[in-house]
Amino acid sequence: MTTTDNGPGVGGYTWSALADAPTRDLFPGIRLRPLWTGDDGAKAVVVEMDPGSSWQERDVHEPGSEEVFVVSGTFNDGLRDYPQGSFIHAPAGSWHTPQTTTGCVLFVFFPDG
């Protein structure tokens, strides 16, 4: 067995609790809750979408890609449904129109900010 000193006590190891994350309303029925922002601009957020909610404009992935994991409910990108447990990689420059009929919770990671 190999051990290292790079465990939870190492500098830069951070955590947050969703219950403590501030809530920012994006559109009616859609809330963003920031969890983490890195020194390089990368960030992790939770997006909560109420049943029947939708983005009011195209969501363009700039300056970089967007990684989405559907924590609960069913997410729709304007083309297809993604049920709980789905992972979506949206490359830089692509776009979608987030929406849901059932409501959903998404974990979203922006590697480039």
Secondary structure, DSSP 4 states (H G I P E B T S, - for coil): ----S-STTSTT-----GGGS--EEEETTEEEEEEEE-TTS-EEEEEEE-TT-B-SS-EE--SS-EEEEEEEEEEE-SS-EEETT-EEEE-TT-EE--B-SS-EEEEEEETT-
